Amino acid sequence: MKTLFTTVAVCGAALAGFGQEQPIDSLEGKKITLDEVFVSAVRVTKESPVTFSNLSKEQIKPRNLGQDIPILMNFLPSVVTTTDAGAGVGYTGIRVRGSDATRVNVTINGIPYNDSESHGTFWVNMPDFASSTESLQLQRGVGTSTNGAGAFGASINLLTDAVSEDAYAQISSSIGSFGTLRNNLKFSTGLMNDHVEVSGRLSRINSDGYIDRASSELESYFLQGAYKDDNTLVKGLLFGGHEITYQSWYGIDKGTLEMDRTFNFAGIYTDENGNTQFYDNEVDNYKQDHFQLLWNEQLSQRWSTNLAVHYTKGRGYFEQFKEDEDFADYGFEPITVNGELVDTTDLIRRRWLDNDFYGTTFSANYNNEKIDLILGGGWNNYEGDHFGEIIWARFTGDSDYRDRYYDDTSTKSDFNFFSKVNFSLDDQWSLYGDLQYRRVAYTANGDDTGLVDDTFNFFNPKAGVTFDLDPNNNFYLSYARANREPNRNDYENINPRPEKLNDFELGWRYVSPAVQWNTNVYYMHYKDQLVLTGALNDVGAPLRANVDYSYRMGLEIDATISLGDQFRIRPNVALSSNRNKDFVFEKNGVSRELGDTNIAFSPNVIVGNAISYLPKENLQFSILTKYVGKQYMGNIDSENSLLSAYSQTDLNVQYEIPTNSFVKSIVLSGLVNNVFDRLYVSNGYFYTYDDDSDPNNIITYEGAGYYPQAGINFLVGATVNF
């Protein structure tokens, strides 16, 4: 019998992780845990024609020493990660198949997490969230219909901690390079009266960062109450974080990279004596709190429902010291000082974001021997206030403390409805269909965006077929259509068009006791893709521009190979071609046809591998290697925009000491990152500009910035389980 959500596909689940899970004999999988019903509407199994990988808590645990979730996902197929501060703490980013975070749909328990306006995912707002993650699934390509913005490169859905039958307490600490220190406390009451559980976590992470002054002060919490009986599971969750991060998004130029790779331009200014100084509070200071209420009801043997309501409150600012700013930019009137007219001033400003995000998601599931049907959707609303304050100025006109020099609002309403069906024709063939309607309404009135009042109506069909040759071999073919609206930054310099994607996937999964294997080829054809230009705006956000036609196509292979009971090898490779068709570069209103060019930030080769040695049941050594091929940071194939290929190798050790007393066990973990001390750069930016001294205005000048990553560094930790 084929059922879409009574099994979890493990060929691909075990491929990505590094925990001590048992080998899988066939594609039949294992029964889902009770809590997985909350993500059943957005997750897939081997009976769906979707390319995916899973990571479980046990697989995450050996490397979970305070680094962000993207860094923990670094060794998955087609994944490239980066971090502004250079060591995995603070602002981190992820790209999948060359698509950046604004195009990767993220949900937590099926509820959208991407920022409604920027579409980005700011993991720094949820420090140490991996410690409250039961599992995650990465779907590459369009994937299945989900809530939130459409996936244009991948989707990541996270499931938070499962209900624990038994009470426990846990204290965990880790320390490492660059003054990194992580402490957390977790607990659970276990099931009280067989029905109620309360659990939680408190975390604090501090790091000086590899880059100068790129410090992070991160605090987070997670509190969960659960009720379950034979047919009902209800969860109430409160979680959030507070981050104070010294800015490091400026990067450095090539000359500085060679001379002083940790230099940070953030906060630099010249004092009245002509000395170079750095403002000590050039920080991002932001708080975010989430509330989720999740309810699953098993109505009968065949019908079940999920209902969730959620609310997120975010508020914070980016503080900057600015030199010689024009009065006119802040609404100041010129003043006379000692008989001289003054119309510029040094000042300190805060750029605020105060937002509310709330809504509901829902789904109903019908399942019998032949049909697995899901009807679902969601409605979400966003309200954002953007404003700027002057908290100090050397000279001011008629202004008061914290006068607002800009003040604008934005709203976004997002409604979607989808239906998915997996129909088993016989014991080998199954058909998959997925239809989604999505309506998005966005308004904004900022100086950067202009007046925006756009409404988008998207229809996203998906279809596929799966063939089970035998219990060990599984083949799939699928087509998926996706549409996506522009983000806030796209309105800054252009009149953006929504983008469209047609995604074709063909895959083969093989599972045996010794070998688990995934192979897939894909072709993603875009109309009006909003590709990264390589440039950044004035707060470090990447800028994008529509390209008429472009495509990504590639081959992805990942495997788990067991060599006896002690050795496992987990290689993966992604080979791709990522091209803009007939790309046109405009300079001073003059178009230059460049033909087919490489899409920015899209390496053609990504290779990963993990070799694990388990000499004992409670001891594990892993060597993890990542290679990322060269990539262009712009779309004009300029050698000045080239980011060199790089490789990274990490060593991970975990040893568990059972105690069989009040203290149940002590787990010791160690992680040495970049063992061979490679000096590499994983991210950067590229821009072009004009020189007024060029009389003919025909020369294009180019510049680039780089984000260097740390050389060899370490983290060690201990977890005491009660």
C-alpha positions as CSV (number, residue, x, y, z in Angstrom):
1,M,0.0,0.0,0.0
2,K,1.3,3.4,-0.9
3,T,0.6,6.3,1.4
4,L,2.1,9.7,1.2
5,F,2.3,10.6,4.8
6,T,2.4,7.3,6.7
7,T,6.1,6.9,5.8
8,V,9.1,9.1,5.8
9,A,11.4,8.7,2.9
10,V,14.8,7.9,4.2
11,C,16.8,7.6,1.1
12,G,17.9,11.2,1.2
13,A,17.0,11.6,4.9
14,A,20.0,9.6,6.1
15,L,22.2,11.1,3.3
16,A,22.6,14.5,4.8
17,G,23.1,13.8,8.5
18,F,25.9,12.7,10.7
19,G,24.2,11.0,13.6
20,Q,24.3,7.3,14.5
21,E,21.1,6.2,12.8
22,Q,20.5,2.7,11.7
23,P,20.9,1.7,8.1
24,I,17.7,1.6,6.0
25,D,16.9,-1.6,4.2
26,S,14.3,-0.4,1.7
27,L,12.2,2.6,0.6
28,E,9.3,1.6,2.8
29,G,10.6,4.0,5.5
30,K,9.3,4.3,9.0
31,K,6.2,5.5,10.7
32,I,6.0,9.3,11.3
33,T,6.2,10.6,14.8
34,L,3.1,12.1,16.4
35,D,4.3,15.7,16.0
36,E,5.0,15.3,12.3
37,V,1.3,15.7,11.6
38,F,1.9,19.5,11.9
39,V,4.2,19.5,8.8
40,S,2.5,16.8,6.9
41,A,0.8,19.3,4.5
42,V,4.1,20.8,3.4
43,R,6.5,17.9,3.6
44,V,7.0,15.1,1.1
45,T,8.1,11.4,1.2
46,K,9.5,9.1,-1.5
47,E,6.0,8.7,-2.9
48,S,6.1,12.4,-4.1
49,P,8.1,13.3,-7.2
50,V,10.1,16.0,-5.4
51,T,13.8,16.3,-4.8
52,F,14.5,16.6,-1.0
53,S,16.8,15.8,1.9
54,N,16.0,15.4,5.6
55,L,18.0,16.3,8.7
56,S,16.9,14.9,12.1
57,K,17.8,16.2,15.6
58,E,20.2,13.3,16.1
59,Q,22.0,14.1,12.9
60,I,22.3,17.8,13.8
61,K,23.4,17.2,17.4
62,P,27.1,16.5,16.9
63,R,27.8,19.8,15.2
64,N,25.3,21.9,17.1
65,L,27.7,24.1,19.2
66,G,26.2,27.5,18.6
67,Q,26.4,28.1,14.9
68,D,23.4,29.0,12.9
69,I,21.1,26.6,11.0
70,P,22.5,27.5,7.5
71,I,26.0,26.5,8.7
72,L,24.6,23.2,10.0
73,M,23.1,22.6,6.5
74,N,26.3,23.4,4.7
75,F,27.1,19.8,3.6
76,L,23.7,19.2,1.9
77,P,23.6,18.9,-1.9
78,S,23.7,22.1,-3.9
79,V,24.0,24.2,-0.7
80,V,26.4,27.1,-0.3
81,T,26.5,29.0,3.0
82,T,28.2,32.2,4.2
83,T,28.5,34.3,7.3
84,D,29.3,38.1,7.5
85,A,31.4,37.8,10.7
86,G,33.3,34.8,9.2
87,A,32.8,32.1,11.8
88,G,29.1,30.9,11.6
89,V,27.7,33.2,14.3
90,G,25.7,36.3,13.6
91,Y,24.4,37.1,10.2
92,T,24.5,33.9,8.1
93,G,23.1,33.1,4.6
94,I,22.3,30.2,2.4
95,R,22.0,29.6,-1.3
96,V,20.5,26.5,-2.9
97,R,21.0,25.8,-6.6
98,G,22.4,29.4,-6.9
99,S,19.2,30.9,-5.4
100,D,19.7,33.1,-2.4
101,A,17.7,33.3,0.8
102,T,15.0,35.6,-0.7
103,R,14.0,32.7,-3.0
104,V,14.1,30.0,-0.3
105,N,10.8,29.5,1.3
106,V,11.1,28.8,5.1
107,T,8.3,27.6,7.3
108,I,8.3,26.7,11.0
109,N,5.6,24.1,11.8
110,G,4.1,25.0,8.5
111,I,3.9,28.7,9.3
112,P,5.8,31.2,7.1
113,Y,9.0,32.6,8.5
114,N,10.5,34.6,5.6
115,D,10.3,38.4,6.1
116,S,7.2,39.6,4.2
117,E,8.9,42.5,2.6
118,S,12.5,41.5,1.9
119,H,11.6,37.8,1.5
120,G,14.9,37.1,3.4
121,T,15.3,34.8,6.3
122,F,17.2,36.3,9.2
123,W,18.4,33.3,11.3
124,V,20.2,35.7,13.6
125,N,16.8,36.6,15.0
126,M,16.4,33.0,16.2
127,P,19.8,32.2,17.8
128,D,20.4,28.5,18.8
129,F,17.1,27.5,17.2
130,A,18.7,24.3,16.1
131,S,18.5,23.2,19.8
132,S,14.7,23.3,19.5
133,T,14.4,21.7,16.1
134,E,13.2,18.1,15.9
135,S,13.8,17.8,12.1
136,L,14.0,19.8,8.9
137,Q,13.4,19.1,5.3
138,L,15.1,20.8,2.4
139,Q,13.2,20.5,-0.9
140,R,15.2,21.6,-3.9
141,G,13.5,23.3,-6.8
142,V,9.9,24.5,-6.6
143,G,9.0,21.6,-4.3
144,T,5.4,21.1,-3.1
145,S,2.9,23.9,-2.4
146,T,3.5,25.5,0.9
147,N,2.5,28.6,2.9
148,G,4.3,31.9,2.4
149,A,6.3,33.2,-0.6
150,G,6.8,30.8,-3.5
151,A,10.0,28.8,-3.6
152,F,12.2,29.7,-6.5
153,G,15.3,27.7,-5.5
154,A,14.3,25.6,-2.5
155,S,12.1,25.4,0.6
156,I,13.1,24.6,4.1
157,N,10.5,23.5,6.6
158,L,11.4,23.0,10.3
159,L,9.5,21.0,12.9
160,T,10.1,22.1,16.5
161,D,10.7,19.8,19.4
162,A,8.4,16.8,19.7
163,V,6.4,16.0,22.7
164,S,8.5,14.1,25.2
165,E,7.0,11.1,27.0
166,D,9.7,11.4,29.8
167,A,10.8,14.3,31.9
168,Y,14.3,15.6,31.4
169,A,16.7,18.5,32.0
170,Q,19.7,19.4,30.0
171,I,22.5,21.9,30.5
172,S,24.8,22.6,27.5
173,S,27.8,24.8,27.1
174,S,30.3,25.4,24.4
175,I,33.3,27.6,23.9
176,G,35.6,28.3,21.0
177,S,37.6,30.6,18.8
178,F,37.0,34.4,18.6
179,G,35.6,34.5,22.1
180,T,32.6,32.4,21.2
181,L,30.5,31.1,24.2
182,R,27.2,29.4,24.1
183,N,25.1,28.3,27.1
184,N,21.6,26.8,27.1
185,L,19.2,25.1,29.4
186,K,16.5,22.8,28.3
187,F,13.8,20.9,30.2
188,S,10.6,18.9,29.8
189,T,8.1,17.8,32.4
190,G,7.3,14.7,30.3
191,L,3.7,13.7,29.9
192,M,1.8,14.6,33.0
193,N,-1.4,12.5,33.6
194,D,-0.6,11.0,30.1
195,H,-1.8,14.1,28.4
196,V,0.1,17.3,29.2
197,E,3.7,18.3,28.6
198,V,5.6,21.6,29.2
199,S,9.0,22.1,27.8
200,G,11.4,25.0,27.1
201,R,14.8,26.4,26.4
202,L,16.9,29.4,27.3
203,S,20.0,30.3,25.3
204,R,22.7,32.9,25.2
205,I,25.5,33.1,22.6
206,N,28.4,35.6,22.5
207,S,31.1,35.9,19.9
208,D,33.7,38.5,18.9
209,G,33.6,37.3,15.3
210,Y,36.5,36.6,13.0
211,I,36.1,40.0,11.3
212,D,37.2,43.0,13.4
213,R,34.5,44.1,15.9
214,A,31.9,41.8,14.2
215,S,30.6,40.8,17.6
216,S,27.3,39.1,18.4
217,E,25.3,39.2,21.6
218,L,22.4,36.8,21.1
219,E,19.7,35.6,23.5
220,S,16.7,33.4,22.8
221,Y,14.0,31.4,24.4
222,F,11.5,28.6,23.5
223,L,8.5,27.6,25.6
224,Q,6.0,24.9,24.6
225,G,2.9,23.5,26.1
226,A,1.3,20.4,24.6
227,Y,-1.9,18.4,25.1
228,K,-2.6,15.0,23.5
229,D,-5.1,12.2,23.7
230,D,-6.0,9.4,21.3
231,N,-7.3,11.8,18.6
232,T,-6.1,15.3,19.5
233,L,-2.8,17.0,19.6
234,V,-2.6,20.7,20.6
235,K,0.5,22.8,21.0
236,G,1.0,26.4,22.2
237,L,4.5,27.8,21.5
238,L,6.3,31.0,22.5
239,F,9.7,31.6,21.1
240,G,11.9,34.4,20.1
241,G,15.3,36.1,20.2
242,H,17.1,39.4,20.8
243,E,20.3,40.1,18.7
244,I,22.8,42.9,19.0
245,T,25.2,42.5,16.2
246,Y,28.0,44.8,15.2
247,Q,27.7,45.4,11.5
248,S,30.1,43.7,9.1
249,W,28.2,43.7,5.8
250,Y,30.5,46.3,4.1
251,G,33.1,43.7,3.1
252,I,36.5,44.7,1.9
253,D,38.2,45.4,-1.4
254,K,40.8,43.2,-3.0
255,G,43.7,45.2,-1.8
256,T,42.5,45.1,1.8
257,L,41.8,41.4,1.5
258,E,45.4,40.8,0.7
259,M,46.8,43.1,3.4
260,D,44.3,42.8,6.3
261,R,41.5,40.3,5.7
262,T,39.8,40.9,9.0
263,F,39.4,44.7,8.5
264,N,35.9,46.1,9.0
265,F,34.9,49.4,7.5
266,A,31.7,49.6,9.7
267,G,31.7,52.6,12.0
268,I,34.8,54.2,10.6
269,Y,35.1,58.0,10.8
270,T,37.7,60.8,11.2
271,D,37.7,62.8,14.5
272,E,38.3,66.5,14.8
273,N,42.0,65.9,15.1
274,G,42.1,64.0,11.8
275,N,42.5,60.6,13.5
276,T,40.7,57.5,12.2
277,Q,38.2,56.2,14.8
278,F,35.5,53.5,14.9
279,Y,32.1,54.2,16.3
280,D,31.6,51.5,19.0
281,N,27.8,51.1,18.6
282,E,27.4,50.5,14.9
283,V,25.0,47.7,15.7
284,D,21.9,46.0,14.6
285,N,19.6,45.7,17.6
286,Y,16.5,43.7,17.0
287,K,13.9,41.6,18.9
288,Q,11.5,39.2,17.5
289,D,8.8,37.2,19.4
290,H,6.6,34.4,17.9
291,F,3.4,32.8,19.1
292,Q,2.0,29.7,17.5
293,L,-1.1,27.7,18.4
294,L,-1.2,24.3,16.6
295,W,-4.2,21.9,16.6
296,N,-4.4,18.5,14.9
297,E,-7.5,16.4,15.1
298,Q,-7.9,12.8,13.9
299,L,-11.6,12.9,12.9
300,S,-11.8,9.3,11.7
301,Q,-9.6,6.6,10.4
302,R,-9.3,8.4,7.1
303,W,-9.8,12.1,7.9
304,S,-7.6,14.5,9.9
305,T,-7.2,18.3,10.2
306,N,-4.6,20.8,11.1
307,L,-5.3,24.4,12.2
308,A,-2.8,27.0,13.3
309,V,-2.9,30.6,14.3
310,H,0.2,32.7,14.7
311,Y,1.5,36.1,15.6
312,T,5.0,37.6,15.3
313,K,6.2,40.9,16.8
314,G,9.4,42.4,15.5
315,R,11.0,45.7,16.5
316,G,14.5,47.1,16.4
317,Y,17.0,49.4,14.7
318,F,20.3,49.8,12.9
319,E,22.5,52.5,14.4
320,Q,25.1,54.4,12.4
321,F,27.6,57.2,12.9
322,K,27.5,59.4,9.8
323,E,30.0,62.1,8.8
324,D,29.2,65.4,7.1
325,E,25.6,64.7,6.3
326,D,23.6,67.3,4.5
327,F,21.0,69.1,6.6
328,A,18.5,68.8,3.7
329,D,18.5,65.0,3.9
330,Y,17.2,65.2,7.4
331,G,14.8,68.1,7.2
332,F,17.2,70.5,9.0
333,E,17.4,74.2,8.2
334,P,20.9,75.7,7.8
335,I,22.2,77.5,10.8
336,T,24.9,80.1,11.5
337,V,27.7,79.1,13.8
338,N,30.4,81.7,14.7
339,G,29.3,83.8,11.7
340,E,29.5,80.9,9.2
341,L,26.6,79.2,7.5
342,V,26.5,75.5,8.4
343,D,24.5,73.0,6.4
344,T,26.3,69.7,7.1
345,T,26.8,67.8,10.4
346,D,28.1,64.6,12.0
347,L,25.3,62.7,13.5
348,I,24.1,59.3,14.9
349,R,21.0,57.9,13.4
350,R,18.8,54.9,14.0
351,R,16.8,53.3,11.2
352,W,13.8,51.5,12.8
353,L,11.6,48.6,11.8
354,D,8.5,47.9,13.9
355,N,6.3,45.2,12.4
356,D,3.5,42.8,13.1
357,F,2.8,39.5,11.2
358,Y,-0.2,37.4,12.0
359,G,-2.6,34.9,10.3
360,T,-3.7,31.3,10.1
361,T,-2.9,28.2,8.2
362,F,-5.1,25.1,7.8
363,S,-5.3,21.8,6.1
364,A,-7.4,18.6,5.9
365,N,-6.1,15.2,5.0
366,Y,-8.0,12.3,3.6
367,N,-6.2,9.0,3.2
368,N,-7.2,5.5,2.1
369,E,-5.4,2.7,0.3
370,K,-5.4,4.5,-3.1
371,I,-5.7,8.2,-2.4
372,D,-3.9,10.6,-0.2
373,L,-5.6,14.0,-0.5
374,I,-4.7,17.3,1.2
375,L,-6.7,20.5,1.1
376,G,-5.0,23.4,2.7
377,G,-4.0,27.0,2.6
378,G,-3.4,30.1,4.7
379,W,-4.1,33.8,5.2
380,N,-1.3,36.1,6.6
381,N,-1.1,39.8,7.1
382,Y,1.9,42.0,7.6
383,E,2.1,45.6,8.9
384,G,5.4,47.4,8.9
385,D,6.5,50.8,10.2
386,H,9.8,52.1,8.8
387,F,11.2,55.3,10.4
388,G,14.5,57.0,11.1
389,E,15.6,58.9,14.2
390,I,18.5,61.3,14.9
391,I,19.7,60.5,18.4
392,W,22.7,62.9,18.3
393,A,24.0,65.6,15.9
394,R,27.0,68.0,16.2
395,F,24.9,70.8,14.6
396,T,21.2,70.8,14.2
397,G,18.6,73.3,13.1
398,D,15.1,73.4,14.7
399,S,14.9,69.7,15.7
400,D,14.2,67.7,18.9
401,Y,15.8,64.6,20.2
402,R,14.8,61.6,18.1
403,D,12.9,63.6,15.5
404,R,11.9,61.3,12.7
405,Y,13.5,62.3,9.4
406,Y,11.4,59.7,7.5
407,D,8.3,57.8,8.5
408,D,6.5,55.4,6.2
409,T,4.3,52.3,6.4
410,S,3.8,49.2,4.4
411,T,1.2,46.4,4.4
412,K,1.1,43.0,2.8
413,S,-1.8,40.5,2.6
414,D,-1.1,36.9,1.4
415,F,-3.8,34.4,0.8
416,N,-3.3,30.9,-0.7
417,F,-5.3,27.7,-1.2
418,F,-3.9,24.4,-2.4
419,S,-5.0,20.9,-3.1
420,K,-2.6,18.0,-3.3
421,V,-3.4,14.4,-4.2
422,N,-1.2,11.3,-4.5
423,F,-3.1,8.5,-6.3
424,S,-1.8,4.9,-6.4
425,L,-2.6,3.2,-9.7
426,D,-1.2,-0.1,-8.5
427,D,1.7,-1.3,-6.3
428,Q,4.2,0.4,-8.6
429,W,2.7,3.5,-10.2
430,S,1.4,6.6,-8.5
431,L,0.3,10.0,-9.8
432,Y,0.8,13.3,-8.1
433,G,-1.1,16.5,-8.6
434,D,-0.8,19.8,-6.8
435,L,-2.8,23.0,-7.5
436,Q,-2.3,26.3,-5.7
437,Y,-3.9,29.7,-6.0
438,R,-2.1,32.6,-4.3
439,R,-3.2,36.3,-4.0
440,V,-0.8,38.9,-2.7
441,A,-1.6,42.6,-2.1
442,Y,1.3,44.9,-1.2
443,T,1.4,48.6,-0.4
444,A,4.3,50.9,0.5
445,N,5.0,54.6,0.6
446,G,8.7,54.9,1.4
447,D,11.2,57.3,-0.2
448,D,13.1,54.2,-1.4
449,T,10.1,52.4,-2.9
450,G,7.9,55.3,-4.0
451,L,4.2,54.7,-3.9
452,V,3.4,51.0,-4.3
453,D,0.0,49.5,-4.5
454,D,0.3,46.1,-6.3
455,T,-1.9,43.1,-6.3
456,F,-0.8,39.7,-7.8
457,N,-2.8,36.7,-8.6
458,F,-0.8,33.5,-9.1
459,F,-1.8,30.0,-10.2
460,N,0.8,27.4,-9.5
461,P,0.1,23.9,-10.9
462,K,2.4,20.9,-10.2
463,A,2.1,17.3,-11.5
464,G,4.3,14.2,-11.5
465,V,4.5,10.4,-11.6
466,T,6.4,8.0,-9.3
467,F,7.4,4.4,-10.3
468,D,8.5,1.8,-7.6
469,L,10.5,-0.7,-9.6
470,D,10.9,-2.8,-6.4
471,P,11.3,-2.2,-2.7
472,N,14.8,-0.7,-3.4
473,N,14.3,1.4,-6.5
474,N,12.1,4.4,-7.0
475,F,11.9,6.7,-10.1
476,Y,10.0,10.0,-10.4
477,L,9.3,12.7,-13.0
478,S,7.6,16.0,-12.2
479,Y,6.7,19.5,-13.5
480,A,6.1,22.5,-11.3
481,R,5.0,26.0,-12.0
482,A,5.8,28.9,-9.6
483,N,5.2,32.6,-9.6
484,R,6.7,35.1,-7.2
485,E,6.2,38.8,-6.4
486,P,9.0,41.4,-6.2
487,N,10.4,42.3,-2.8
488,R,10.6,45.7,-1.2
489,N,14.2,46.4,-2.4
490,D,13.2,45.6,-6.0
491,Y,11.1,48.8,-6.0
492,E,14.1,51.0,-5.2
493,N,15.6,51.5,-8.7
494,I,13.3,49.7,-11.1
495,N,9.7,49.0,-12.0
496,P,9.9,45.2,-11.2
497,R,7.9,42.5,-12.8
498,P,6.8,39.3,-11.0
499,E,8.9,36.3,-12.0
500,K,7.8,32.9,-13.4
501,L,9.4,29.5,-13.2
502,N,8.9,26.2,-14.9
503,D,10.7,23.4,-13.0
504,F,11.3,19.9,-14.5
505,E,12.7,17.2,-12.2
506,L,13.7,13.6,-13.1
507,G,15.1,11.4,-10.3
508,W,16.1,7.9,-9.2
509,R,16.3,6.7,-5.6
510,Y,18.0,3.5,-4.6
511,V,18.1,2.0,-1.1
512,S,19.8,-1.1,0.2
513,P,21.3,-2.0,3.6
514,A,24.8,-1.0,2.4
515,V,24.0,1.8,-0.1
516,Q,21.5,4.6,-0.3
517,W,21.6,6.7,-3.4
518,N,19.7,9.7,-4.9
519,T,20.3,10.9,-8.4
520,N,18.2,13.7,-10.1
521,V,18.5,16.0,-13.1
522,Y,16.6,19.3,-13.2
523,Y,15.8,22.1,-15.7
524,M,14.5,25.3,-14.3
525,H,13.3,27.8,-16.9
526,Y,12.7,31.4,-15.8
527,K,10.7,34.3,-17.3
528,D,11.6,37.7,-15.7
529,Q,13.8,36.1,-13.1
530,L,14.9,38.7,-10.5
531,V,18.6,37.9,-10.5
532,L,21.1,39.4,-8.1
533,T,23.0,42.2,-9.8
534,G,25.9,41.8,-7.3
535,A,25.3,45.3,-5.9
536,L,24.1,46.2,-2.4
537,N,21.8,49.0,-1.2
538,D,22.7,51.4,1.6
539,V,21.9,48.9,4.3
540,G,23.7,45.9,2.8
541,A,20.7,44.3,1.2
542,P,21.3,42.7,-2.3
543,L,19.8,44.4,-5.3
544,R,18.1,42.5,-8.1
545,A,16.9,43.1,-11.6
546,N,14.6,41.3,-14.0
547,V,16.2,39.2,-16.8
548,D,13.9,38.3,-19.7
549,Y,14.9,34.6,-20.0
550,S,17.2,32.5,-17.9
551,Y,17.7,28.9,-16.8
552,R,19.3,26.6,-14.4
553,M,19.9,23.0,-15.2
554,G,22.0,20.4,-13.4
555,L,22.7,17.0,-12.1
556,E,22.7,16.2,-8.3
557,I,23.9,13.0,-6.8
558,D,24.1,12.1,-3.1
559,A,24.7,8.8,-1.3
560,T,25.3,7.0,1.9
561,I,27.7,4.1,1.7
562,S,28.1,1.8,4.8
563,L,31.4,-0.1,5.0
564,G,30.6,-2.5,7.8
565,D,29.3,-1.3,11.1
566,Q,32.0,1.4,11.7
567,F,32.5,3.4,8.5
568,R,30.1,5.5,6.5
569,I,30.8,7.7,3.5
570,R,28.3,10.4,2.4
571,P,29.3,12.0,-0.8
572,N,27.3,14.5,-2.9
573,V,28.0,16.4,-6.1
574,A,26.0,19.0,-8.0
575,L,27.0,20.0,-11.5
576,S,25.0,22.8,-13.1
577,S,24.8,25.4,-15.8
578,N,23.1,28.7,-14.8
579,R,22.7,31.2,-17.7
580,N,21.0,34.4,-18.6
581,K,19.8,34.2,-22.2
582,D,20.7,37.1,-24.5
583,F,21.7,39.3,-21.5
584,V,21.6,43.1,-22.1
585,F,23.7,45.4,-20.0
586,E,22.7,49.0,-20.0
587,K,25.1,51.9,-19.4
588,N,24.0,55.5,-19.6
589,G,20.9,54.5,-21.5
590,V,22.9,52.6,-24.1
591,S,22.3,48.8,-24.3
592,R,25.1,46.4,-24.8
593,E,24.1,42.9,-25.9
594,L,26.4,40.4,-24.1
595,G,24.8,37.1,-25.3
596,D,24.4,34.3,-22.8
597,T,26.1,35.0,-19.5
598,N,26.5,33.3,-16.1
599,I,23.9,34.0,-13.5
600,A,25.4,35.8,-10.5
601,F,26.4,33.7,-7.4
602,S,25.7,30.4,-9.2
603,P,28.7,28.0,-9.1
604,N,28.7,25.2,-11.7
605,V,30.3,22.7,-9.3
606,I,29.4,22.0,-5.6
607,V,30.8,18.9,-4.0
608,G,30.4,17.6,-0.4
609,N,31.5,14.6,1.5
610,A,31.3,13.2,5.1
611,I,33.4,10.3,6.3
612,S,32.2,8.9,9.7
613,Y,34.0,6.4,11.9
614,L,32.1,4.9,14.8
615,P,34.5,2.7,16.7
616,K,32.0,2.4,19.6
617,E,28.3,3.0,19.9
618,N,29.0,6.1,22.0
619,L,31.9,7.5,20.0
620,Q,31.9,9.1,16.5
621,F,34.5,10.9,14.4
622,S,33.5,12.7,11.2
623,I,35.5,14.5,8.5
624,L,33.4,16.8,6.4
625,T,34.6,18.4,3.2
626,K,33.0,21.0,1.0
627,Y,34.2,22.3,-2.4
628,V,32.5,25.2,-4.2
629,G,33.5,26.1,-7.7
630,K,34.2,29.6,-9.0
631,Q,31.3,31.9,-9.4
632,Y,30.6,35.3,-10.8
633,M,29.2,38.0,-8.5
634,G,27.6,39.9,-11.4
635,N,25.9,39.0,-14.6
636,I,28.3,40.4,-17.2
637,D,31.0,37.7,-16.8
638,S,33.6,40.3,-15.8
639,E,36.8,38.8,-14.4
640,N,36.7,41.5,-11.7
641,S,33.5,39.9,-10.4
642,L,35.0,36.4,-10.2
643,L,34.9,34.7,-6.8
644,S,37.5,32.0,-6.7
645,A,36.7,28.3,-6.0
646,Y,37.4,27.2,-2.5
647,S,37.3,24.2,-0.2
648,Q,36.7,23.6,3.5
649,T,37.3,20.6,5.7
650,D,35.9,20.2,9.2
651,L,36.6,17.6,11.9
652,N,33.8,16.7,14.2
653,V,34.0,14.4,17.3
654,Q,31.2,13.3,19.7
655,Y,31.6,11.1,22.8
656,E,28.8,10.1,25.2
657,I,29.6,9.0,28.7
658,P,26.7,7.1,30.3
659,T,26.5,7.6,34.1
660,N,23.3,5.7,35.1
661,S,22.8,8.0,38.1
662,F,21.0,11.3,38.7
663,V,23.1,12.5,35.8
664,K,22.0,10.2,33.0
665,S,24.8,11.0,30.6
666,I,27.5,13.5,29.6
667,V,28.0,14.2,25.9
668,L,31.3,15.8,24.8
669,S,31.6,17.4,21.4
670,G,34.3,19.0,19.4
671,L,34.4,20.8,16.1
672,V,37.5,22.0,14.2
673,N,36.4,24.1,11.3
674,N,38.6,24.6,8.3
675,V,41.2,22.1,9.5
676,F,43.7,23.0,6.7
677,D,43.5,26.7,7.4
678,R,42.4,27.7,3.9
679,L,42.1,31.4,3.3
680,Y,38.9,31.6,1.4
681,V,36.0,33.9,0.5
682,S,32.5,32.6,0.3
683,N,30.6,35.7,-0.6
684,G,31.0,39.2,-1.9
685,Y,29.4,42.0,-4.1
686,F,30.1,43.6,-7.5
687,Y,29.1,46.9,-8.9
688,T,29.7,49.1,-12.0
689,Y,29.9,52.9,-12.0
690,D,30.7,55.8,-14.3
691,D,33.7,58.2,-14.2
692,D,32.8,61.8,-15.0
693,S,36.3,62.3,-16.3
694,D,35.5,60.0,-19.2
695,P,34.4,62.5,-21.9
696,N,32.8,59.9,-24.1
697,N,31.0,58.1,-21.3
698,I,31.8,54.7,-22.8
699,I,34.0,53.2,-20.1
700,T,32.4,51.0,-17.5
701,Y,34.3,51.1,-14.2
702,E,33.9,48.1,-11.8
703,G,34.4,47.5,-8.1
704,A,34.0,44.4,-5.9
705,G,33.9,43.6,-2.2
706,Y,34.6,40.4,-0.4
707,Y,33.6,38.6,2.8
708,P,36.5,36.5,4.0
709,Q,35.9,33.5,6.2
710,A,37.9,32.3,9.2
711,G,40.9,30.1,9.0
712,I,41.2,27.2,11.3
713,N,39.0,27.6,14.4
714,F,37.3,25.4,16.9
715,L,34.3,24.8,19.2
716,V,34.2,22.4,22.1
717,G,31.2,21.7,24.2
718,A,29.6,19.5,26.9
719,T,26.0,18.6,27.5
720,V,24.8,17.2,30.8
721,N,21.6,15.2,30.6
722,F,19.4,14.7,33.7
